[in-house]
Amino acid sequence: MHAFVTGASAGIGEALAKRLASAGYDLTLVARRQAELARVAEQLPAGAKVRTLVADVTDLPSLPGLVRRAENELGPVDVLVNNAGVQIVALTHEVEPEQGERLLAVNVLAPFRLTHAVLPGMLERGRGTIVDIASLAALAPTLGMYHYSASKAALAAASEALRAEVAPRGVHVVTVYPGPVHTEMAAAAVSRYAEDPTGILPVGNTRTLAKLVVRAIERRKARVIYPRAYVLARLFPGITRWVMDRMSPRPKSLKA
Ligand SMILES: NC(=O)c1ccc[n+]([C@@H]2O[C@H](COP(=O)([O-])OP(=O)(O)OC[C@H]3O[C@@H](n4cnc5c(N)ncnc54)[C@H](OP(=O)(O)O)[C@@H]3O)[C@@H](O)[C@H]2O)c1
């Protein structure tokens, strides 16, 4: 079995790579930082076949070729994990449009291209899983995260829409909604505020999230929401919006 994981050089992608390797998958690991990819590859359990591909997923036309290279080396992709992501936490009018558009390329357009590249093969074989790492921001769009919230809502909606379409052909889709999880990205986001905005909110860890995602792949669960308390955001969208509008950190608490 072959899993293709983007953003595998750190954080959630790194934890997913380790968990998938422990579950017996051969791995293609994709990211821009070669040294970090090599570090992750070295730490995987012995026995797993691993290929690292240094690539910037914003180079959209190159992505089908990347999948072909991976498939030539390790066989058809059984699991695609669309994990690579970037975040901007800033006042919206201070973000350069190009910076926002680049975020949309990483968080939305690259997953679309990769899904498009693997899906025909999965449908033909009658099996395969696509995992989309969205965010709680898709369920609770967040002040200071204009582009990020939009990108994660787009990815989550696409992911949820695809599931029913491909299920009759044996292909499964897992949509993942992590709340705050300790990683470089989360630390960078927190550092943008005068005070830690997560406060008393539940914050998760990458190992537990990776375990839940691999379980969802194995048991064909539709979605993972973690930490668990954030299921409430999906069940009560109106109340969530009310809370977000009143309890979010004030714009002036965002550092310039
Ligand atoms: N941590 C959280 O609290 C949280 C919450 C909700 C959702 N998420 C989502 O979970 C995913 C992983 O986040 P994380 O917290 O693990 O972030 P992270 O620690 O910053 O890792 C991001 C990963 O994406 C890769 N990446 C970024 N831009 C890329 C590009 N242009 N081309 C190829 N790879 C790229 C990075 O690798 P290189 O720098 O080596 O390219 C890195 O491996 C993201 O989609 C994020 O939005 C995270």
The ligand as a Gaussian input file, in Angstrom:
#p B3LYP/6-31G(d) Opt

LIG

0 1
 N       -1.583000      23.109000      13.635000
 C       -2.833000      23.473000      13.702000
 O       -3.295000      23.979000      14.722000
 C       -3.746000      23.224000      12.524000
 C       -5.119000      23.396000      12.741000
 C       -5.983000      23.184000      11.687000
 C       -5.505000      22.777000      10.450000
 N       -4.168000      22.623000      10.259000
 C       -3.719000      22.219000       8.931000
 O       -2.890000      21.081000       9.019000
 C       -1.949000      21.089000       7.942000
 C       -0.553000      20.925000       8.500000
 O       -0.300000      22.025000       9.362000
 P        0.842000      22.029000      10.478000
 O        0.273000      22.693000      11.670000
 O        1.455000      20.703000      10.572000
 O        1.820000      23.094000       9.806000
 P        3.418000      23.149000       9.714000
 O        4.027000      22.526000      10.887000
 O        3.714000      24.569000       9.377000
 O        3.694000      22.230000       8.438000
 C        3.256000      22.627000       7.166000
 C        3.770000      21.641000       6.148000
 O        3.349000      22.093000       4.835000
 C        4.490000      22.149000       3.988000
 N        4.326000      23.199000       2.993000
 C        3.983000      24.499000       3.189000
 N        3.990000      25.163000       2.034000
 C        4.340000      24.269000       1.077000
 C        4.533000      24.360000      -0.328000
 N        4.367000      25.519000      -0.993000
 N        4.893000      23.249000      -1.005000
 C        5.095000      22.070000      -0.354000
 N        4.920000      21.921000       0.974000
 C        4.552000      23.019000       1.674000
 C        5.665000      22.439000       4.935000
 O        6.873000      21.953000       4.389000
 P        8.058000      22.848000       3.789000
 O        8.113000      24.121000       4.573000
 O        9.270000      21.959000       3.982000
 O        7.690000      23.028000       2.370000
 C        5.287000      21.576000       6.144000
 O        5.692000      20.242000       5.930000
 C       -2.159000      22.409000       7.197000
 O       -2.970000      22.208000       6.076000
 C       -2.874000      23.257000       8.220000
 O       -3.644000      24.268000       7.636000
 C       -3.273000      22.836000      11.274000

